[in-house]
Amino acid sequence: MAEATIYDEIQEIRARYPESRSAVLPALQLAQERNGGWLPEQAFRDVAEALELTPAYCLSIASFYDMFRLEPVGAQNIEVCTNISCGVCGAKDVVEAFEHELGIHAGETTEDGAFSLRAVECLGGCGWATV
């Protein structure tokens, strides 16, 4: 049996929702998985075609959420929450320690592609700061 295309897989996702826009998040997550952890321009075209939306709409959704990456990422992704709870518990120091250790700044990937470091808005662990 032939391997399912991203279009076919998105159609399976789409069938679970009352309207195509409701399937955008899981479809983007699938596309990100299939593209090595990030969303290249073609991924937005693929999702848009499968859901009968525009690539611009799909990009607008992906650019809002921290869980989507719009640029290539390292093999290991390090994310540090910098929201208020984590911020008051030393998030800045944690980010700086990673920057020093890796030799990169938040938002960058090491030259060897091994690590990406991101400061993110919220990881949902306010009770266990710093996340």
All heavy atoms as an XYZ file, in Angstrom:
996
protein
N       0.834     -1.183      0.000
C       0.000      0.000      0.000
C       0.881      1.249      0.000
O       1.869      1.311      0.719
C      -0.905     -0.015      1.225
C      -1.917      1.086      1.229
S      -3.263      0.627      2.330
C      -3.453      2.114      3.219
N       0.528      2.251     -0.783
C       1.316      3.479     -0.887
C       1.245      4.277      0.411
O       0.237      4.253      1.122
C       0.805      4.326     -2.046
N       2.331      4.980      0.685
C       2.388      5.808      1.886
C       1.453      7.011      1.725
O       1.376      7.613      0.654
C       3.830      6.286      2.092
C       4.026      7.037      3.383
C       5.488      7.392      3.619
O       6.357      6.559      3.317
O       5.725      8.498      4.105
N       0.752      7.359      2.778
C      -0.176      8.487      2.740
C       0.597      9.791      2.573
O       1.668      9.971      3.143
C      -1.003      8.533      4.019
N       0.037     10.687      1.788
C       0.642     12.001      1.607
C       0.193     12.913      2.743
O      -0.763     12.592      3.470
C       0.206     12.623      0.267
O      -1.207     12.871      0.320
C       0.558     11.717     -0.906
N       0.866     14.052      2.878
C       0.474     15.005      3.918
C      -0.968     15.460      3.676
O      -1.731     15.639      4.616
C       1.454     16.191      4.013
C       1.095     17.100      5.184
C       1.460     17.016      2.758
C       2.023     17.031      6.320
N      -1.346     15.591      2.412
C      -2.723     15.966      2.081
C      -3.700     14.943      2.654
O      -4.687     15.316      3.298
C      -2.889     16.082      0.559
C      -4.271     16.507      0.141
C      -4.579     17.854     -0.030
C      -5.276     15.571     -0.084
C      -5.852     18.251     -0.407
C      -6.549     15.958     -0.458
C      -6.834     17.296     -0.619
O      -8.101     17.704     -0.970
N      -3.411     13.666      2.420
C      -4.295     12.601      2.925
C      -4.364     12.605      4.454
O      -5.446     12.430      5.036
C      -3.810     11.236      2.449
C      -3.896     11.075      0.936
O      -4.757     11.724      0.306
O      -3.078     10.309      0.387
N      -3.224     12.800      5.091
C      -3.198     12.809      6.557
C      -3.976     13.999      7.113
O      -4.679     13.873      8.116
C      -1.758     12.828      7.053
C      -1.026     11.530      6.766
C       0.399     11.565      7.269
O       0.585     11.383      8.485
O       1.306     11.788      6.443
N      -3.864     15.139      6.447
C      -4.617     16.313      6.897
C      -6.109     16.093      6.676
O      -6.934     16.531      7.489
C      -4.108     17.595      6.214
C      -2.692     17.913      6.706
C      -5.043     18.770      6.500
C      -1.996     19.052      5.986
N      -6.478     15.386      5.621
C      -7.894     15.089      5.395
C      -8.461     14.227      6.529
O      -9.609     14.407      6.938
C      -8.103     14.417      4.044
C      -7.827     15.322      2.861
C      -8.559     16.656      2.949
O      -9.771     16.711      3.132
N      -7.805     17.736      2.840
N      -7.650     13.312      7.037
C      -8.085     12.502      8.180
C      -8.313     13.386      9.405
O      -9.276     13.192     10.159
C      -7.055     11.429      8.489
C      -6.985     10.333      7.456
C      -5.900      9.310      7.767
O      -5.485      9.202      8.944
O      -5.477      8.613      6.828
N      -7.419     14.332      9.615
C      -7.573     15.275     10.724
C      -8.819     16.130     10.503
O      -9.640     16.311     11.410
C      -6.322     16.166     10.871
C      -5.120     15.330     11.316
C      -6.584     17.317     11.836
C      -3.783     16.056     11.231
N      -8.963     16.660      9.307
C     -10.087     17.543      8.966
C     -11.432     16.873      9.232
O     -12.387     17.521      9.672
C      -9.975     17.946      7.501
C     -11.041     18.891      7.043
C     -10.858     19.211      5.576
N     -11.843     20.198      5.169
C     -11.852     20.772      3.993
N     -10.936     20.466      3.098
N     -12.776     21.651      3.690
N     -11.515     15.592      8.997
C     -12.773     14.865      9.173
C     -13.251     14.860     10.629
O     -14.434     14.618     10.887
C     -12.611     13.425      8.670
N     -12.374     15.154     11.542
C     -12.739     15.153     12.971
C     -13.389     16.462     13.433
O     -13.811     16.569     14.583
C     -11.494     14.929     13.827
C     -10.809     13.620     13.593
C      -9.594     13.503     14.484
N      -8.615     12.647     13.844
C      -7.317     12.726     14.011
N      -6.804     13.625     14.827
N      -6.501     11.914     13.386
N     -13.405     17.469     12.563
C     -13.847     18.805     12.956
C     -15.018     19.271     12.106
O     -15.150     18.896     10.943
C     -12.690     19.799     12.821
C     -11.556     19.489     13.770
C     -10.494     18.668     13.377
C     -11.558     19.983     15.068
C      -9.461     18.363     14.251
C     -10.533     19.694     15.944
C      -9.489     18.879     15.531
O      -8.479     18.579     16.401
N     -15.868     20.137     12.666
C     -17.047     20.600     11.930
C     -16.710     21.532     10.769
O     -17.464     21.621      9.815
C     -17.877     21.325     12.994
C     -16.899     21.715     14.042
C     -15.826     20.664     14.028
N     -15.598     22.243     10.843
C     -15.179     23.105      9.731
C     -13.650     23.091      9.622
O     -12.958     22.811     10.602
C     -15.712     24.527      9.883
C     -15.223     25.273     11.095
C     -15.790     26.684     11.147
O     -16.988     26.829     11.473
O     -15.037     27.621     10.850
N     -13.159     23.368      8.440
C     -11.734     23.197      8.164
C     -10.837     24.070      9.039
O      -9.757     23.635      9.433
C     -11.444     23.459      6.691
O     -11.756     24.782      6.335
N     -11.266     25.275      9.367
C     -10.420     26.148     10.205
C     -10.146     25.533     11.569
O      -9.125     25.794     12.174
C     -11.060     27.532     10.366
C     -10.985     28.353      9.105
C     -11.482     29.745      9.318
N     -12.824     29.720      9.883
C     -13.366     30.725     10.535
N     -12.717     31.838     10.711
N     -14.583     30.625     11.005
N     -11.042     24.705     12.043
C     -10.847     24.054     13.336
C      -9.696     23.061     13.316
O      -9.156     22.707     14.356
C     -12.127     23.330     13.766
O     -13.200     24.234     13.864
N      -9.303     22.618     12.138
C      -8.234     21.625     12.002
C      -6.861     22.254     11.760
O      -5.875     21.528     11.604
C      -8.565     20.675     10.855
N      -6.778     23.569     11.753
C      -5.510     24.229     11.423
C      -4.402     23.860     12.407
O      -3.291     23.505     11.986
C      -5.674     25.762     11.350
C      -4.327     26.448     11.220
C      -6.548     26.134     10.175
N      -4.643     23.932     13.699
C      -3.577     23.643     14.672
C      -3.037     22.221     14.528
O      -1.819     22.043     14.396
C      -4.042     23.917     16.102
C      -4.194     25.387     16.484
C      -4.760     25.501     17.894
C      -2.896     26.123     16.377
N      -3.882     21.189     14.548
C      -3.318     19.845     14.397
C      -2.683     19.623     13.023
O      -1.704     18.876     12.907
C      -4.497     18.908     14.650
C      -5.712     19.747     14.518
C      -5.320     21.146     14.840
N      -3.196     20.257     11.991
C      -2.596     20.109     10.659
C      -1.208     20.760     10.633
O      -0.263     20.203     10.053
C      -3.499     20.733      9.600
N      -1.066     21.908     11.262
C       0.250     22.564     11.334
C       1.219     21.737     12.175
O       2.408     21.640     11.849
C       0.116     23.978     11.899
C      -0.514     25.016     10.964
C      -0.808     26.302     11.730
C       0.375     25.286      9.760
N       0.717     21.133     13.256
C       1.578     20.269     14.071
C       2.084     19.088     13.249
O       3.261     18.739     13.303
C       0.822     19.775     15.307
C       0.603     20.859     16.324
C      -0.309     20.434     17.463
O      -1.295     19.727     17.263
N       0.011     20.875     18.660
N       1.217     18.492     12.469
C       1.608     17.390     11.602
C       2.651     17.847     10.580
O       3.674     17.189     10.385
C       0.383     16.821     10.881
C       0.685     15.773      9.818
C       1.227     14.493     10.466
C      -0.566     15.486      8.998
N       2.402     18.975      9.952
C       3.335     19.496      8.950
C       4.700     19.792      9.581
O       5.741     19.516      8.977
C       2.764     20.760      8.305
N       4.692     20.320     10.789
C       5.952     20.613     11.472
C       6.718     19.316     11.760
O       7.933     19.255     11.564
C       5.685     21.396     12.762
C       6.942     21.788     13.504
C       6.674     22.812     14.576
O       6.685     23.994     14.296
N       6.421     22.364     15.798
N       6.020     18.291     12.202
C       6.658     16.989     12.437
C       7.275     16.446     11.150
O       8.385     15.916     11.169
C       5.632     15.972     12.952
C       5.168     16.200     14.360
C       4.020     15.262     14.744
O       3.821     14.229     14.053
O       3.316     15.579     15.710
N       6.550     16.571     10.051
C       7.014     16.022      8.769
C       8.175     16.826      8.182
O       8.836     16.352      7.270
C       5.871     15.993      7.741
C       4.724     15.090      8.103
C       5.123     13.613      8.073
N       4.002     12.756      8.355
C       3.662     12.359      9.567
N       4.325     12.766     10.608
N       2.637     11.562      9.757
N       8.389     18.040      8.678
C       9.425     18.913      8.134
C      10.577     19.127      9.107
O      11.201     20.193      9.121
C       8.812     20.256      7.715
C       8.011     20.136      6.451
O       8.571     19.994      5.374
N       6.693     20.148      6.575
N      10.863     18.141      9.917
C      12.029     18.223     10.780
C      11.941     19.238     11.903
O      12.957     19.776     12.334
N      10.720     19.500     12.380
C      10.551     20.364     13.539
C      10.341     21.835     13.239
O      10.366     22.666     14.140
N      10.114     22.165     11.965
C       9.828     23.577     11.633
C       8.888     23.630     10.435
O       8.607     22.609      9.811
C      11.098     24.359     11.398
C      11.824     24.079     10.107
C      12.472     22.921      9.770
C      11.967     24.948      8.998
N      13.007     23.035      8.521
C      12.721     24.283      8.015
C      11.539     26.248      8.737
C      13.054     24.856      6.801
C      11.883     26.826      7.528
C      12.629     26.143      6.580
N       8.388     24.825     10.130
C       7.409     24.997      9.061
C       7.991     25.854      7.928
O       7.964     27.078      7.997
C       6.138     25.653      9.606
C       5.328     24.802     10.564
C       4.309     25.652     11.326
C       4.639     23.672      9.827
N       8.499     25.217      6.895
C       8.948     25.979      5.731
C       7.743     26.516      4.955
O       6.599     26.108      5.195
C       9.734     24.963      4.908
C       9.151     23.646      5.287
C       8.712     23.786      6.733
N       7.986     27.385      4.002
C       6.915     28.001      3.225
C       6.002     26.953      2.574
O       4.782     27.112      2.538
C       7.537     28.897      2.158
C       6.557     29.780      1.442
C       7.242     30.751      0.499
O       8.278     31.314      0.866
O       6.713     30.922     -0.625
N       6.587     25.872      2.071
C       5.793     24.831      1.419
C       4.784     24.202      2.382
O       3.688     23.816      1.981
C       6.696     23.746      0.820
C       5.944     22.660      0.077
C       5.159     23.186     -1.122
O       5.687     23.973     -1.907
N       3.908     22.780     -1.255
N       5.130     24.117      3.649
C       4.214     23.532      4.634
C       2.926     24.347      4.734
O       1.836     23.774      4.854
C       4.889     23.435      5.996
N       3.041     25.663      4.648
C       1.837     26.503      4.716
C       0.982     26.315      3.467
O      -0.247     26.303      3.548
C       2.222     27.975      4.903
C       2.895     28.231      6.202
C       4.236     28.551      6.252
C       2.205     28.113      7.396
C       4.875     28.758      7.457
C       2.829     28.315      8.617
C       4.173     28.642      8.641
N       1.621     26.135      2.329
C       0.868     25.857      1.100
C       0.170     24.503      1.191
O      -0.987     24.357      0.783
C       1.788     25.936     -0.117
C       2.226     27.364     -0.440
C       2.847     27.467     -1.823
N       4.093     26.737     -1.945
C       5.297     27.259     -1.741
N       5.423     28.517     -1.367
N       6.377     26.519     -1.905
N       0.875     23.489      1.729
C       0.290     22.151      1.859
C      -0.921     22.156      2.785
O      -1.972     21.588      2.457
C       1.331     21.161      2.390
C       2.449     20.879      1.413
O       2.304     21.166      0.205
O       3.507     20.383      1.869
N      -0.783     22.777      3.946
C      -1.892     22.829      4.908
C      -3.047     23.631      4.328
O      -4.210     23.221      4.413
C      -1.414     23.411      6.263
C      -2.601     23.680      7.181
C      -0.423     22.468      6.929
N      -2.739     24.765      3.715
C      -3.786     25.610      3.138
C      -4.566     24.874      2.054
O      -5.803     24.915      2.026
C      -3.163     26.881      2.565
N      -3.854     24.172      1.190
C      -4.525     23.425      0.125
C      -5.439     22.344      0.703
O      -6.590     22.207      0.288
C      -3.491     22.780     -0.792
C      -4.125     21.950     -1.898
C      -3.107     21.189     -2.738
O      -1.895     21.390     -2.561
O      -3.556     20.377     -3.556
N      -4.941     21.620      1.677
C      -5.719     20.524      2.256
C      -6.953     21.008      3.010
O      -7.958     20.309      3.076
C      -4.835     19.688      3.177
N      -6.878     22.208      3.566
C      -7.990     22.727      4.363
C      -8.799     23.801      3.647
O      -9.702     24.400      4.242
C      -7.465     23.274      5.705
C      -6.805     22.249      6.621
C      -6.293     22.925      7.887
C      -7.762     21.115      6.958
N      -8.446     24.058      2.376
C      -9.129     25.080      1.579
C      -9.083     26.442      2.256
O     -10.086     27.138      2.402
C     -10.568     24.649      1.275
C     -10.647     23.373      0.462
C     -12.065     22.899      0.228
O     -12.996     23.726      0.252
O     -12.240     21.679      0.024
N      -7.881     26.785      2.689
C      -7.606     28.076      3.310
C      -6.474     28.743      2.530
O      -5.992     28.196      1.553
C      -7.201     27.873      4.777
C      -8.225     27.167      5.661
C      -7.594     26.760      6.984
C      -9.437     28.068      5.889
N      -6.023     29.888      2.994
C      -4.878     30.526      2.336
C      -3.614     30.247      3.140
O      -3.670     30.093      4.375
C      -5.063     32.052      2.231
O      -5.071     32.608      3.556
C      -6.354     32.409      1.498
N      -2.468     30.203      2.469
C      -1.204     30.061      3.199
C      -1.010     31.198      4.211
O      -0.492     30.967      5.304
C      -0.141     30.096      2.099
C      -0.852     29.604      0.885
C      -2.259     30.145      1.020
N      -1.463     32.395      3.876
C      -1.322     33.532      4.788
C      -2.105     33.306      6.079
O      -1.632     33.641      7.168
C      -1.783     34.826      4.105
N      -3.290     32.726      5.966
C      -4.075     32.427      7.164
C      -3.332     31.416      8.032
O      -3.231     31.582      9.257
C      -5.462     31.895      6.783
C      -6.286     31.523      7.992
C      -6.941     32.504      8.726
C      -6.378     30.204      8.415
C      -7.680     32.174      9.856
C      -7.113     29.864      9.538
C      -7.763     30.856     10.252
O      -8.472     30.519     11.379
N      -2.803     30.370      7.405
C      -2.075     29.346      8.149
C      -0.840     29.935      8.823
O      -0.545     29.624      9.978
C      -1.691     28.193      7.229
S      -3.134     27.322      6.568
N      -0.126     30.811      8.127
C       1.034     31.488      8.713
C       0.615     32.363      9.885
O       1.306     32.415     10.911
C       1.765     32.315      7.658
C       2.901     33.201      8.161
C       4.002     32.378      8.823
C       3.465     34.039      7.024
N      -0.509     33.034      9.768
C      -0.957     33.907     10.868
C      -1.217     33.106     12.137
O      -0.938     33.570     13.242
C      -2.209     34.704     10.471
O      -3.364     33.880     10.433
N      -1.722     31.897     11.986
C      -1.962     31.036     13.145
C      -0.626     30.562     13.713
O      -0.377     30.648     14.922
C      -2.836     29.820     12.758
C      -4.200     30.264     12.228
C      -2.978     28.853     13.919
C      -5.029     31.064     13.194
N       0.248     30.064     12.855
C       1.538     29.529     13.304
C       2.405     30.593     13.960
O       3.109     30.307     14.932
C       2.288     28.898     12.128
N       2.350     31.812     13.468
C       3.204     32.867     14.028
C       2.709     33.351     15.392
O       3.453     33.977     16.141
C       3.318     34.044     13.061
O       2.061     34.658     12.870
N       1.472     33.022     15.740
C       0.920     33.430     17.037
C       1.389     32.524     18.170
O       1.602     32.980     19.285
C      -0.612     33.427     16.967
C      -1.270     33.799     18.260
C      -1.367     35.125     18.645
C      -1.781     32.824     19.103
C      -1.963     35.479     19.848
C      -2.388     33.164     20.306
C      -2.477     34.493     20.679
N       1.557     31.225     17.884
C       1.836     30.245     18.924
C       3.323     29.903     19.015
O       3.976     29.652     18.009
C       1.051     28.949     18.667
C      -0.430     29.113     18.842
C      -1.262     29.291     17.743
C      -1.003     29.099     20.108
C      -2.635     29.440     17.903
C      -2.368     29.248     20.272
C      -3.175     29.423     19.173
O      -4.524     29.569     19.338
N       3.849     29.833     20.255
C       5.242     29.474     20.490
C       5.586     28.050     20.066
O       6.735     27.738     19.819
C       5.600     29.619     21.986
C       6.000     31.029     22.351
O       6.397     31.790     21.461
O       5.929     31.363     23.548
N       4.597     27.182     19.977
C       4.873     25.779     19.662
C       5.259     25.567     18.203
O       5.766     24.504     17.843
C       3.673     24.906     20.012
C       2.460     25.164     19.190
S       1.086     24.213     19.866
C      -0.283     25.011     19.071
N       5.030     26.577     17.366
C       5.398     26.453     15.961
C       6.696     27.204     15.692
O       6.916     28.291     16.201
C       4.277     26.974     15.056
C       3.030     26.163     15.167
C       1.876     26.700     15.696
C       3.006     24.834     14.753
C       0.716     25.947     15.805
C       1.857     24.066     14.865
C       0.714     24.623     15.394
N       7.516     26.597     14.858
C       8.818     27.187     14.535
C       8.851     27.529     13.062
O       8.571     26.686     12.218
C       9.919     26.213     14.907
C       9.937     26.002     16.416
C      10.849     24.869     16.826
N      10.710     24.622     18.244
C       9.816     23.777     18.760
N       9.011     23.112     17.995
N       9.757     23.595     20.068
N       9.217     28.769     12.765
C       9.197     29.266     11.398
C      10.573     29.230     10.747
O      10.722     29.650      9.595
C       8.627     30.685     11.373
C       7.246     30.834     12.040
C       6.773     32.270     11.978
C       6.228     29.889     11.425
N      11.551     28.747     11.468
C      12.912     28.609     10.948
C      13.444     27.250     11.372
O      12.982     26.673     12.347
C      13.802     29.718     11.509
C      13.395     31.096     11.042
C      14.298     32.190     11.589
O      15.321     31.880     12.232
O      13.967     33.363     11.367
N      14.448     26.740     10.640
C      15.025     25.441     11.015
C      15.521     25.459     12.465
O      15.968     26.495     12.967
C      16.199     25.274     10.045
C      15.876     26.151      8.892
C      15.100     27.309      9.460
N      15.435     24.311     13.102
C      15.839     24.195     14.500
C      16.896     23.116     14.659
O      17.060     22.261     13.793
C      14.630     23.871     15.412
C      13.650     25.026     15.425
C      13.938     22.594     14.971
N      17.578     23.149     15.784
C      18.590     22.155     16.086
C      17.973     20.815     16.449
O      16.756     20.699     16.651
N      18.829     19.824     16.529
C      18.369     18.484     16.884
C      17.730     18.476     18.267
O      16.792     17.727     18.532
C      19.541     17.508     16.827
N      18.242     19.304     19.169
C      17.682     19.441     20.514
C      17.234     20.885     20.704
O      18.004     21.819     20.459
C      18.724     19.091     21.585
C      19.241     17.680     21.494
C      18.157     16.666     21.788
O      17.354     16.827     22.704
N      18.123     15.609     20.996
N      15.995     21.064     21.140
C      15.459     22.406     21.362
C      15.380     22.689     22.845
O      14.804     21.903     23.592
C      14.064     22.521     20.743
C      14.118     22.450     19.245
O      14.687     23.330     18.632
N      13.558     21.401     18.676
N      15.951     23.791     23.238
C      15.909     24.215     24.636
C      15.040     25.458     24.692
O      15.314     26.444     24.008
C      17.321     24.533     25.158
C      18.208     23.295     25.030
C      17.262     25.049     26.592
C      19.689     23.578     25.199
N      13.984     25.383     25.476
C      13.069     26.508     25.617
C      12.998     26.898     27.085
O      12.845     26.038     27.945
C      11.683     26.141     25.106
C      11.672     25.806     23.633
C      10.313     25.377     23.120
O       9.523     24.797     23.895
O      10.066     25.625     21.938
N      13.104     28.194     27.330
C      13.025     28.710     28.691
C      11.873     29.702     28.740
O      11.835     30.667     27.966
C      14.338     29.410     29.111
C      14.221     29.949     30.534
C      15.523     28.462     28.979
N      10.943     29.451     29.630
C       9.825     30.374     29.818
C      10.333     31.660     30.452
O      11.089     31.624     31.426
C       8.767     29.733     30.712
S       7.395     30.853     31.075
N       9.900     32.783     29.892
C      10.324     34.083     30.434
C       9.121     34.910     30.885
O       9.251     36.108     31.105
C      11.141     34.856     29.383
O      10.366     34.992     28.181
C      12.436     34.144     29.077
N       7.964     34.277     31.038
C       6.774     34.972     31.497
C       6.954     35.395     32.957
O       7.956     35.077     33.580
C       5.548     34.076     31.320
C       4.271     34.871     31.142
O       4.134     35.965     31.661
N       3.336     34.323     30.411
N       5.980     36.027     33.515
C       6.111     36.667     34.834
C       6.537     35.711     35.943
O       7.476     36.004     36.687
C       4.826     37.451     35.213
C       5.041     38.293     36.470
C       3.655     36.528     35.400
C       5.911     39.483     36.257
N       5.890     34.574     36.075
C       6.237     33.658     37.170
C       7.678     33.179     37.056
O       8.427     33.166     38.031
C       5.296     32.454     37.192
O       3.991     32.862     37.485
N       8.052     32.762     35.857
C       9.427     32.292     35.649
C      10.408     33.454     35.698
O      11.538     33.303     36.176
C       9.533     31.550     34.318
S       8.617     29.987     34.309
N       9.949     34.607     35.210
C      10.809     35.786     35.216
C      11.254     36.185     36.615
O      12.428     36.479     36.846
N      10.324     36.141     37.567
C      10.688     36.523     38.933
C      11.476     35.429     39.655
O      12.055     35.666     40.701
C       9.459     36.942     39.783
C       8.788     38.157     39.192
C       8.478     35.815     39.961
N      11.499     34.240     39.068
C      12.236     33.117     39.667
C      13.555     32.842     38.959
O      14.110     31.746     39.081
C      11.362     31.866     39.672
S       9.976     31.976     40.822
N      14.046     33.800     38.177
C      15.380     33.668     37.615
C      15.490     33.218     36.177
O      16.554     32.759     35.748
N      14.446     33.374     35.382
C      14.493     32.934     33.987
C      15.612     33.615     33.205
O      16.280     32.982     32.390
C      13.151     33.185     33.301
N      15.834     34.878     33.473
C      16.893     35.608     32.768
C      18.246     34.951     33.021
O      19.051     34.773     32.094
C      16.922     37.075     33.210
C      17.977     37.890     32.512
C      17.977     39.328     32.994
C      19.123     40.070     32.309
N      19.571     41.203     33.068
N      18.498     34.579     34.252
C      19.765     33.915     34.587
C      19.889     32.564     33.897
O      20.977     32.173     33.462
C      19.897     33.735     36.105
C      19.991     35.055     36.852
O      20.431     36.058     36.245
O      19.621     35.078     38.041
N      18.779     31.840     33.791
C      18.792     30.537     33.131
C      19.104     30.713     31.645
O      19.943     29.999     31.081
C      17.452     29.795     33.335
C      17.390     28.530     32.492
C      17.235     29.477     34.812
N      18.441     31.678     30.994
C      18.703     31.947     29.577
C      20.174     32.323     29.384
O      20.846     31.803     28.488
C      17.774     33.048     29.027
C      18.211     33.482     27.629
C      16.320     32.580     29.007
N      20.681     33.204     30.226
C      22.081     33.634     30.104
C      23.050     32.480     30.311
O      24.075     32.391     29.627
C      22.376     34.772     31.085
C      21.716     36.084     30.678
C      21.869     37.182     31.719
O      22.432     36.935     32.819
O      21.411     38.307     31.433
N      22.740     31.566     31.216
C      23.600     30.404     31.442
C      23.632     29.509     30.196
O      24.705     29.033     29.797
C      23.120     29.612     32.660
N      22.480     29.288     29.590
C      22.437     28.500     28.353
C      23.201     29.213     27.237
O      23.925     28.579     26.464
C      20.997     28.218     27.913
C      20.383     27.016     28.571
C      19.256     27.152     29.370
C      20.910     25.740     28.376
C      18.670     26.041     29.968
C      20.333     24.627     28.975
C      19.207     24.777     29.771
N      23.009     30.527     27.129
C      23.711     31.284     26.088
C      25.223     31.140     26.254
O      25.946     30.905     25.274
C      23.312     32.761     26.137
C      21.899     33.031     25.665
C      21.471     34.472     25.820
O      22.015     35.191     26.694
O      20.577     34.896     25.062
N      25.673     31.263     27.474
C      27.111     31.150     27.751
C      27.614     29.744     27.426
O      28.648     29.577     26.771
C      27.391     31.498     29.219
C      28.823     31.334     29.604
N      29.798     32.221     29.228
C      29.440     30.360     30.315
C      30.970     31.798     29.679
N      30.774     30.675     30.354
N      26.888     28.745     27.866
C      27.309     27.354     27.662
C      27.311     26.961     26.186
O      28.214     26.265     25.721
C      26.390     26.409     28.450
C      26.790     24.962     28.382
C      28.095     24.635     29.096
O      28.470     25.355     30.047
O      28.740     23.649     28.695
N      26.297     27.417     25.449
C      26.153     27.027     24.044
C      26.875     27.953     23.073
O      27.075     27.599     21.905
C      24.669     26.949     23.672
C      23.840     25.913     24.426
C      22.356     26.087     24.114
C      24.300     24.506     24.070
N      27.192     29.155     23.535
C      27.846     30.126     22.653
C      26.907     30.738     21.630
O      27.335     31.163     20.556
N      25.634     30.789     21.953
C      24.624     31.396     21.079
C      23.700     32.261     21.933
O      23.740     32.201     23.161
C      23.787     30.340     20.327
C      23.053     29.414     21.313
C      24.654     29.561     19.342
C      22.075     28.430     20.637
N      22.869     33.043     21.264
C      21.848     33.831     21.957
C      20.496     33.162     21.771
O      20.299     32.372     20.842
C      21.799     35.260     21.395
C      23.039     36.042     21.651
N      23.388     36.500     22.892
C      24.030     36.422     20.811
C      24.540     37.137     22.825
N      24.970     37.107     21.560
N      19.556     33.514     22.636
C      18.191     32.998     22.494
C      17.688     33.350     21.098
O      17.909     34.456     20.612
C      17.289     33.593     23.569
N      17.055     32.378     20.457
C      16.583     32.564     19.095
C      17.545     32.037     18.050
O      17.262     32.093     16.858
N      18.678     31.499     18.476
C      19.693     31.004     17.546
C      19.897     29.503     17.695
O      19.441     28.891     18.663
C      21.026     31.720     17.782
C      20.977     33.209     17.529
C      22.301     33.909     17.809
O      23.189     33.324     18.459
O      22.433     35.054     17.365
N      20.613     28.943     16.729
C      20.971     27.532     16.710
C      22.484     27.435     16.626
O      23.117     28.230     15.935
C      20.326     26.829     15.494
O      18.898     26.952     15.610
C      20.688     25.358     15.427
N      23.061     26.477     17.332
C      24.513     26.291     17.271
C      24.936     25.968     15.841
O      24.158     25.424     15.055
C      24.986     25.168     18.219
O      24.297     23.954     17.869
C      24.721     25.520     19.675
N      26.168     26.305     15.499
C      26.668     26.096     14.139
C      26.563     24.648     13.695
O      26.325     24.365     12.521
C      28.123     26.562     14.021
C      28.268     28.058     13.925
C      29.688     28.483     13.622
O      30.427     27.722     12.965
O      30.054     29.591     14.041
N      26.746     23.721     14.622
C      26.680     22.301     14.259
C      25.247     21.773     14.173
O      25.016     20.609     13.852
C      27.492     21.451     15.234
C      26.965     21.494     16.668
O      25.924     22.146     16.934
O      27.598     20.866     17.532
N      24.256     22.634     14.445
C      22.858     22.230     14.356
C      22.389     21.348     15.495
O      21.301     20.793     15.441
N      23.197     21.237     16.529
C      22.851     20.347     17.633
C      21.798     20.944     18.575
O      20.938     20.224     19.070
C      24.097     19.971     18.429
N      21.871     22.260     18.828
C      20.984     22.883     19.818
C      20.385     24.176     19.289
O      21.077     24.964     18.647
C      21.737     23.217     21.109
C      22.288     22.024     21.807
C      23.612     21.644     21.624
C      21.500     21.264     22.652
C      24.140     20.535     22.263
C      22.011     20.149     23.292
C      23.334     19.784     23.101
N      19.116     24.384     19.602
C      18.451     25.672     19.407
C      18.006     26.141     20.783
O      17.581     25.337     21.611
C      17.233     25.547     18.497
O      17.606     25.294     17.172
N      18.101     27.436     21.015
C      17.705     28.025     22.296
C      16.639     29.070     22.024
O      16.813     29.938     21.160
C      18.913     28.677     22.975
C      18.660     29.441     24.270
C      18.124     28.508     25.349
C      19.923     30.137     24.737
N      15.532     28.975     22.760
C      14.458     29.956     22.616
C      13.964     30.413     23.976
O      13.824     29.609     24.890
C      13.270     29.353     21.869
C      13.551     29.051     20.445
C      12.340     28.679     19.603
N      11.174     28.164     20.292
C       9.928     28.427     19.943
N       9.659     29.216     18.951
N       8.924     27.882     20.593
N      13.720     31.704     24.072
C      13.004     32.254     25.215
C      11.547     32.314     24.768
O      11.240     32.893     23.729
C      13.521     33.646     25.558
N      10.652     31.657     25.513
C       9.250     31.599     25.119
C       8.378     32.277     26.162
O       8.785     32.466     27.312
C       8.787     30.147     24.866
C       9.564     29.532     23.710
C       8.910     29.293     26.091
N       7.178     32.614     25.746
C       6.281     33.385     26.593
C       5.679     32.562     27.723
O       5.561     33.032     28.840
C       5.178     34.001     25.744
C       4.271     34.948     26.490
C       4.992     36.132     27.113
O       6.035     36.552     26.603
O       4.484     36.645     28.144
N       5.273     31.334     27.469
C       4.671     30.543     28.535
C       4.721     29.070     28.183
O       4.373     28.684     27.067
C       3.227     30.953     28.773
S       2.465     30.088     30.161
N       5.133     28.256     29.127
C       5.151     26.809     28.945
C       4.158     26.119     29.888
O       4.131     24.906     29.996
C       6.565     26.266     29.155
C       7.569     26.678     28.079
C       8.989     26.267     28.464
C       7.195     26.086     26.727
N       3.369     26.925     30.575
C       2.294     26.371     31.391
C       2.702     25.713     32.686
O       1.971     24.890     33.212
N       3.869     26.046     33.202
C       4.322     25.446     34.449
C       4.605     26.482     35.515
O       5.609     26.394     36.215
N       3.723     27.460     35.642
C       3.952     28.588     36.558
C       4.211     28.145     37.998
O       4.945     28.803     38.725
C       2.778     29.550     36.509
S       2.470     30.236     34.860
N       3.631     27.044     38.395
C       3.820     26.550     39.751
C       5.168     25.923     39.993
O       5.524     25.615     41.128
N       5.945     25.711     38.928
C       7.252     25.067     39.026
C       8.349     25.936     38.422
O       9.343     25.427     37.921
C       7.219     23.714     38.317
C       6.168     22.813     38.845
C       6.270     22.002     39.939
C       4.843     22.658     38.347
N       5.082     21.349     40.139
C       4.192     21.732     39.180
C       4.135     23.215     37.279
C       2.865     21.358     38.981
C       2.830     22.836     37.079
C       2.205     21.915     37.931
N       8.156     27.234     38.457
C       9.109     28.152     37.813
C      10.515     27.964     38.370
O      10.683     27.631     39.530
C       8.644     29.590     38.031
N      11.510     28.101     37.612
C      11.583     28.446     36.206
C      11.485     27.190     35.342
O      12.116     26.192     35.598
C      12.899     29.183     35.900
O      12.950     30.411     36.583
C      13.133     29.401     34.439
N      10.675     27.298     34.282
C      10.476     26.175     33.351
C      11.314     26.438     32.116
O      11.310     27.481     31.553
C       8.986     26.030     32.990
C       8.758     24.925     31.975
C       8.164     25.771     34.228
